[in-house]
């Protein structure tokens, strides 16, 4: 994370990428992704947020998927056909997100799709994906229902909030020897999902959070009241699920009150906005990730991914998990397509790819780890407690923690 970008630069760059992507996809509606024996491209939908306060985060998801597409096409594509992304911006609007899924299913003719950064939109899209019946890889949305309400067509390569809470609770008990946890979360799907999951994980142990406080990530800048409630409740650890700057304002409030306890979060704590707002206050805070690109990559697939990513975009990913999960999720979908005998009938081919994901994906060696049949008919979440990597802010960089 040696390079720093302001919001306007990031959004401008992201929009430029999106314009090029949309322009490249716009003239190919006739090139159906229906698995025929022609040389037409195989179309893959990409539903993400190019505008709104999550644009800086979702760009990592898009970029990870784009590297997967580039690598596959460099090897000759799938079944001798190139892969082409059909990129659509949800604008963080659930209604628009639903319309995009309908278009993917009925107009664009995609064989499958990837997306799911903004949980509020993904929760609206999942049941529609089940209606449209095409495989969709949910690469970031943490809410369990993001996958569960779209099964059997939704497949998670994301940090499921229930699994994350279990991992976090084990980590907190091991290293901080306490169960006095306060949950501070943004009031959208991402934060609510995390709060519900941690509450459930505590209840299973006969416990409950000492405080649960919410905030509007886009509007609230003074978190003094929420933080003070947690302090007065006797919290000894904060489970923090805002996005970037919102988490930074929580750090500011803690500093204002002269209160310092360990903070454990996830993607929102990995966001560079934590550093931009919290600055030195972010030092020593923890972010649960599935990858870390500020260290040498010991896994060959991860090293190759990082090399290609930096060559294409000029920097390492800024939200590690989003990029890694986008890449691995897309690659799993592509492997399933390659292992499926396509017939030319879009409905049958979508069903066949879905069945391959569930029963015949086989071994896959990715950025995050090695999988042996990542999905089953009953389990559509590839990420488990053994997929996590605890990271910590140190000297302005998110590095791998010595506490794992």
C-alpha positions as CSV (number, residue, x, y, z in Angstrom):
1,X,0.0,0.0,0.0
2,X,2.9,2.3,-0.8
3,X,0.8,4.4,-3.1
4,X,-1.9,6.7,-1.9
5,X,-4.9,7.9,-4.0
6,X,-7.6,10.4,-3.2
7,X,-11.3,9.6,-3.7
8,X,-11.6,11.7,-6.9
9,X,-8.6,10.1,-8.6
10,X,-9.8,6.6,-7.7
11,X,-13.3,7.2,-8.9
12,X,-12.1,8.8,-12.1
13,X,-9.8,5.9,-12.8
14,X,-12.6,3.4,-12.0
15,X,-15.1,5.1,-14.3
16,X,-12.6,5.2,-17.1
17,X,-12.1,1.5,-16.7
18,X,-15.8,0.9,-16.7
19,X,-16.4,3.0,-19.8
20,X,-13.9,1.0,-21.7
21,X,-15.4,-2.3,-20.4
22,X,-18.9,-1.3,-21.2
23,X,-17.9,-0.1,-24.7
24,X,-16.1,-3.4,-25.3
25,X,-19.3,-5.3,-24.3
26,X,-21.9,-3.2,-25.9
27,X,-21.5,-4.5,-29.4
28,X,-21.5,-8.2,-28.6
29,X,-25.1,-9.0,-27.5
30,X,-25.4,-11.2,-30.6
31,X,-22.3,-13.1,-29.5
32,X,-24.3,-15.1,-27.0
33,X,-22.5,-16.9,-24.2
34,X,-24.6,-20.0,-24.9
35,X,-21.8,-22.5,-25.2
36,X,-22.1,-23.3,-28.9
37,X,-19.3,-24.6,-31.0
38,X,-18.6,-21.2,-32.7
39,X,-15.8,-18.8,-32.1
40,X,-18.2,-16.3,-30.4
41,X,-17.0,-15.1,-27.0
42,X,-18.3,-16.7,-23.8
43,X,-20.0,-13.9,-22.0
44,X,-19.6,-13.5,-18.2
45,X,-21.6,-10.9,-16.3
46,X,-19.9,-8.6,-13.8
47,X,-22.2,-6.8,-11.4
48,X,-20.4,-4.3,-9.2
49,X,-20.4,-0.8,-7.8
50,X,-18.6,1.7,-10.1
51,X,-20.2,4.7,-8.4
52,X,-21.1,5.5,-4.8
53,X,-19.1,5.3,-1.5
54,X,-18.0,1.7,-2.2
55,X,-16.5,2.4,-5.6
56,X,-12.9,2.4,-4.2
57,X,-13.4,-1.0,-2.7
58,X,-15.3,-2.7,-5.5
59,X,-12.6,-1.7,-8.0
60,X,-10.4,-4.4,-6.4
61,X,-13.1,-7.0,-7.0
62,X,-13.4,-6.0,-10.7
63,X,-9.6,-5.9,-11.2
64,X,-9.2,-9.3,-9.7
65,X,-11.8,-10.7,-12.1
66,X,-10.2,-8.9,-15.0
67,X,-6.8,-10.5,-14.3
68,X,-8.5,-13.9,-14.3
69,X,-10.1,-13.1,-17.7
70,X,-6.7,-11.9,-19.1
71,X,-4.9,-15.0,-17.9
72,X,-7.6,-17.4,-19.4
73,X,-7.6,-15.6,-22.7
74,X,-3.8,-15.6,-22.9
75,X,-4.0,-19.4,-22.7
76,X,-6.6,-19.6,-25.5
77,X,-9.8,-19.0,-23.7
78,X,-12.3,-21.7,-22.8
79,X,-13.2,-24.3,-25.3
80,X,-11.1,-22.3,-27.8
81,X,-13.3,-19.2,-27.2
82,X,-12.4,-15.9,-25.6
83,X,-14.0,-14.8,-22.4
84,X,-15.6,-11.4,-22.3
85,X,-16.9,-9.5,-19.3
86,X,-20.3,-7.8,-19.5
87,X,-19.8,-5.1,-16.8
88,X,-22.7,-3.4,-15.1
89,X,-22.8,-0.7,-12.4
90,X,-25.4,-1.2,-9.7
91,X,-24.9,2.3,-8.4
92,X,-25.5,0.7,-4.9
93,X,-29.1,0.6,-5.9
94,X,-31.0,-2.7,-5.1
95,X,-33.6,-2.0,-7.8
96,X,-31.0,-1.4,-10.4
97,X,-29.1,-4.5,-9.2
98,X,-32.3,-6.6,-9.8
99,X,-32.6,-5.1,-13.3
100,X,-29.0,-6.0,-14.0
101,X,-29.6,-9.7,-13.1
102,X,-32.8,-9.7,-15.3
103,X,-30.7,-8.3,-18.2
104,X,-27.9,-10.9,-17.6
105,X,-30.5,-13.7,-17.6
106,X,-32.7,-12.6,-20.5
107,X,-31.0,-10.0,-22.7
108,X,-27.2,-10.4,-22.4
109,X,-27.1,-14.2,-22.5
110,X,-24.3,-14.6,-20.0
111,X,-23.2,-18.1,-19.2
112,X,-22.4,-17.1,-15.6
113,X,-21.6,-14.0,-13.5
114,X,-19.4,-12.7,-10.7
115,X,-20.0,-9.8,-8.3
116,X,-21.6,-9.1,-5.0
117,X,-19.5,-6.4,-3.3
118,X,-22.3,-4.3,-1.8
119,X,-24.4,-6.6,0.5
120,X,-27.6,-4.5,0.4
121,X,-27.7,-4.9,-3.4
122,X,-26.6,-8.6,-3.3
123,X,-29.4,-9.5,-0.9
124,X,-31.9,-8.1,-3.5
125,X,-30.2,-9.9,-6.4
126,X,-29.9,-13.4,-4.9
127,X,-33.5,-14.5,-5.2
128,X,-33.6,-13.1,-8.7
129,X,-30.6,-15.1,-9.7
130,X,-32.5,-18.2,-8.5
131,X,-35.4,-17.1,-10.9
132,X,-33.1,-16.5,-13.8
133,X,-31.1,-19.7,-13.2
134,X,-27.5,-18.9,-14.1
135,X,-24.4,-19.6,-11.9
136,X,-23.3,-16.5,-10.0
137,X,-20.1,-16.2,-7.9
138,X,-20.6,-14.0,-4.8
139,X,-17.1,-12.8,-4.3
140,X,-17.3,-10.4,-1.4
141,X,-20.8,-9.9,0.2
142,X,-20.5,-11.3,3.8
143,X,-24.1,-11.7,4.6
144,X,-25.0,-15.5,4.7
145,X,-28.3,-14.9,2.9
146,X,-26.4,-13.4,-0.1
147,X,-25.6,-17.0,-1.1
148,X,-28.3,-19.0,0.8
149,X,-31.3,-17.1,-0.8
150,X,-29.9,-17.7,-4.3
151,X,-29.1,-21.4,-4.0
152,X,-28.5,-23.6,-5.9
153,X,-27.3,-20.8,-8.4
154,X,-25.2,-18.7,-6.0
155,X,-21.7,-19.7,-5.0
156,X,-19.7,-17.9,-2.3
157,X,-16.0,-17.2,-2.5
158,X,-16.4,-14.6,0.2
159,X,-15.9,-14.2,3.9
160,X,-19.2,-15.5,5.2
161,X,-20.1,-13.4,8.3
162,X,-21.0,-16.5,10.3
163,X,-17.6,-18.2,9.6
164,X,-15.7,-14.9,10.1
165,X,-17.4,-14.4,13.5
166,X,-16.3,-17.9,14.6
167,X,-12.7,-17.2,13.4
168,X,-12.7,-13.8,15.1
169,X,-14.0,-15.2,18.4
170,X,-11.3,-17.9,18.5
171,X,-8.7,-15.2,17.8
172,X,-10.0,-12.8,20.5
173,X,-10.2,-15.6,23.1
174,X,-6.7,-16.8,22.2
175,X,-4.8,-13.5,22.2
176,X,-6.9,-11.2,24.4
177,X,-8.4,-13.7,26.8
178,X,-11.8,-11.9,27.0
179,X,-15.4,-12.4,25.9
180,X,-16.4,-8.8,26.6
181,X,-16.9,-7.7,23.0
182,X,-18.7,-4.7,21.7
183,X,-20.0,-4.6,18.2
184,X,-19.8,-1.4,16.2
185,X,-21.2,-1.6,12.7
186,X,-22.4,0.4,9.8
187,X,-26.2,0.2,9.3
188,X,-26.2,-1.5,5.8
189,X,-26.2,-5.2,4.9
190,X,-22.4,-5.6,5.5
191,X,-22.5,-4.3,9.1
192,X,-25.8,-5.8,10.0
193,X,-24.7,-9.2,8.8
194,X,-21.5,-9.0,10.8
195,X,-23.4,-7.9,14.0
196,X,-25.9,-10.7,13.7
197,X,-23.2,-13.3,13.1
198,X,-21.1,-12.3,16.1
199,X,-24.1,-12.1,18.3
200,X,-25.1,-15.6,17.2
201,X,-21.5,-16.9,17.8
202,X,-21.5,-15.5,21.3
203,X,-25.0,-16.8,22.1
204,X,-23.8,-20.3,21.1
205,X,-21.3,-20.0,24.0
206,X,-23.9,-18.7,26.4
207,X,-22.7,-15.1,26.0
208,X,-23.8,-11.9,24.5
209,X,-22.1,-8.7,23.3
210,X,-21.7,-6.1,26.0
211,X,-22.9,-3.4,23.5
212,X,-24.1,-3.2,19.9
213,X,-23.9,0.2,18.2
214,X,-24.6,1.2,14.6
215,X,-23.7,4.2,12.5
216,X,-24.3,5.6,9.0
217,X,-21.0,5.0,7.2
218,X,-21.7,7.6,4.5
219,X,-22.8,10.4,6.8
220,X,-21.7,10.0,10.4
221,X,-18.3,11.5,11.3
222,X,-18.7,11.8,15.1
223,X,-18.9,8.4,16.7
224,X,-18.4,9.6,20.3
225,X,-21.8,8.5,21.5
226,X,-21.4,4.9,20.1
227,X,-17.9,4.5,21.4
228,X,-18.8,5.9,24.8
229,X,-21.6,3.4,25.1
230,X,-19.2,0.6,24.4
231,X,-16.7,1.9,26.9
232,X,-19.2,2.3,29.6
233,X,-20.5,-1.2,29.0
234,X,-17.0,-2.6,29.8
235,X,-16.0,-3.7,26.4
236,X,-12.4,-5.1,26.2
237,X,-12.4,-5.6,22.4
238,X,-14.2,-3.8,19.6
239,X,-15.6,-5.9,16.7
240,X,-15.7,-3.1,14.1
241,X,-17.6,-3.4,10.8
242,X,-17.7,-0.1,9.0
243,X,-16.1,0.8,5.7
244,X,-12.8,2.6,5.7
245,X,-13.3,6.2,6.7
246,X,-16.2,5.3,9.0
247,X,-13.9,3.1,11.0
248,X,-11.4,5.9,11.1
249,X,-13.9,8.1,12.7
250,X,-14.4,5.4,15.4
251,X,-10.7,5.5,16.0
252,X,-10.9,9.3,16.4
253,X,-13.7,9.0,18.9
254,X,-11.8,6.4,20.9
255,X,-8.8,8.7,21.0
256,X,-11.0,11.6,22.1
257,X,-12.3,9.6,25.0
258,X,-8.8,8.4,25.9
259,X,-9.8,4.8,25.5
260,X,-7.8,2.1,23.8
261,X,-8.8,-1.5,23.4
262,X,-8.0,-4.1,20.6
263,X,-10.0,-3.6,17.4
264,X,-10.8,-6.5,15.1
265,X,-12.5,-6.0,11.8
266,X,-12.5,-7.4,8.2
267,X,-12.5,-5.8,4.7
268,X,-13.6,-2.4,6.1
269,X,-10.5,-2.3,8.4
270,X,-8.3,-3.1,5.4
271,X,-9.6,-0.1,3.4
272,X,-7.1,2.7,3.0
273,X,-9.7,5.1,4.3
274,X,-8.9,3.8,7.8
275,X,-5.4,5.2,7.4
276,X,-6.5,8.4,5.8
277,X,-8.9,9.3,8.6
278,X,-7.4,7.4,11.6
279,X,-3.8,7.9,10.5
280,X,-1.5,6.8,13.4
281,X,-4.5,5.7,15.4
282,X,-4.9,2.7,13.0
283,X,-1.6,1.3,14.2
284,X,-2.1,-2.1,15.7
285,X,-5.7,-2.6,14.6
286,X,-6.5,-6.0,13.0
287,X,-8.2,-6.8,9.7
288,X,-9.3,-10.3,8.8
289,X,-8.3,-11.1,5.2
290,X,-7.9,-14.0,2.9
291,X,-4.7,-12.7,1.3
292,X,-2.0,-10.1,1.9
293,X,0.0,-8.5,-0.9
294,X,2.4,-6.5,1.2
295,X,4.6,-9.6,1.7
296,X,6.4,-12.0,-0.6
297,X,4.0,-14.4,-2.1
298,X,5.0,-18.0,-1.3
299,X,2.3,-19.6,-3.4
300,X,3.0,-19.7,-7.1
301,X,-0.6,-18.8,-8.2
302,X,-0.5,-15.8,-5.8
303,X,2.9,-14.6,-7.1
304,X,1.7,-14.9,-10.7
305,X,-1.5,-13.0,-9.9
306,X,0.3,-10.2,-8.1
307,X,2.8,-9.9,-11.0
308,X,0.1,-9.6,-13.6
309,X,-2.0,-7.3,-11.4
310,X,0.8,-4.8,-10.8
311,X,1.8,-4.9,-14.5
312,X,-1.7,-4.1,-15.6
313,X,-2.8,-1.6,-13.0
314,X,0.5,-0.1,-11.8
315,X,0.0,-0.9,-8.1
316,X,-0.9,-3.8,-5.7
317,X,-4.5,-4.3,-4.7
318,X,-5.7,-1.9,-2.1
319,X,-8.2,-4.2,-0.5
320,X,-6.5,-7.6,-0.6
321,X,-9.4,-9.9,0.1
322,X,-11.7,-8.4,-2.6
323,X,-9.0,-8.8,-5.3
324,X,-8.1,-12.3,-4.3
325,X,-11.7,-13.5,-3.9
326,X,-12.7,-11.9,-7.2
327,X,-9.8,-13.7,-8.9
328,X,-10.3,-17.1,-7.3
329,X,-14.1,-16.9,-7.7
330,X,-13.8,-16.1,-11.4
331,X,-11.2,-18.8,-11.9
332,X,-13.4,-21.4,-10.3
333,X,-16.2,-20.4,-12.6
334,X,-13.9,-20.6,-15.6
335,X,-12.6,-24.0,-14.5
336,X,-16.1,-25.3,-14.2
337,X,-17.0,-24.0,-17.7
338,X,-13.8,-25.7,-19.1
339,X,-14.8,-29.0,-17.5
340,X,-18.4,-28.8,-18.8
341,X,-19.4,-30.1,-22.2
342,X,-21.2,-27.1,-23.7
343,X,-24.1,-27.9,-26.1
344,X,-25.2,-24.5,-27.5
345,X,-28.4,-24.5,-25.5
346,X,-27.9,-21.6,-23.0
347,X,-30.4,-23.0,-20.4
348,X,-28.9,-26.5,-20.5
349,X,-25.3,-25.1,-20.4
350,X,-26.0,-22.9,-17.4
351,X,-27.5,-25.9,-15.5
352,X,-24.5,-28.0,-16.6
353,X,-22.0,-25.4,-15.3
354,X,-23.8,-25.2,-12.0
355,X,-23.7,-29.0,-11.7
356,X,-20.0,-29.0,-12.4
357,X,-19.4,-26.4,-9.7
358,X,-21.2,-28.6,-7.2
359,X,-19.9,-32.0,-8.2
360,X,-17.0,-31.9,-10.6
361,X,-14.9,-28.7,-10.1
362,X,-12.0,-30.8,-8.9
363,X,-8.8,-29.5,-7.5
364,X,-8.1,-25.8,-7.8
365,X,-5.0,-24.0,-6.7
366,X,-5.7,-20.3,-6.1
367,X,-4.4,-17.1,-4.6
368,X,-6.0,-17.9,-1.3
369,X,-5.3,-21.6,-0.9
370,X,-5.6,-25.0,-2.6
371,X,-9.1,-26.5,-2.8
372,X,-10.3,-30.0,-3.5
373,X,-13.8,-29.6,-4.7
374,X,-14.6,-26.2,-3.2
375,X,-18.4,-26.7,-3.4
376,X,-20.9,-29.4,-2.8
377,X,-24.7,-29.5,-3.4
378,X,-25.2,-28.7,0.3
379,X,-22.3,-26.2,0.8
380,X,-21.9,-23.3,-1.6
381,X,-19.3,-21.4,0.5
382,X,-15.7,-22.1,-0.5
383,X,-14.1,-20.0,2.3
384,X,-13.8,-21.7,5.7
385,X,-12.0,-20.8,9.0
386,X,-8.8,-22.2,7.5
387,X,-8.9,-19.7,4.6
388,X,-8.3,-16.6,6.8
389,X,-5.2,-14.6,7.3
390,X,-5.1,-12.1,10.1
391,X,-3.5,-8.8,9.1
392,X,-2.5,-5.8,11.2
393,X,-1.7,-2.1,10.5
394,X,2.0,-1.4,11.1
395,X,3.9,1.7,10.1
396,X,1.1,2.7,7.7
397,X,0.9,-0.7,5.9
398,X,-1.3,-3.7,6.4
399,X,1.0,-6.6,7.0
400,X,0.5,-10.2,8.1
401,X,0.2,-10.4,11.9
402,X,2.4,-12.7,14.0
403,X,-0.9,-13.6,15.7
404,X,-2.7,-16.2,13.6
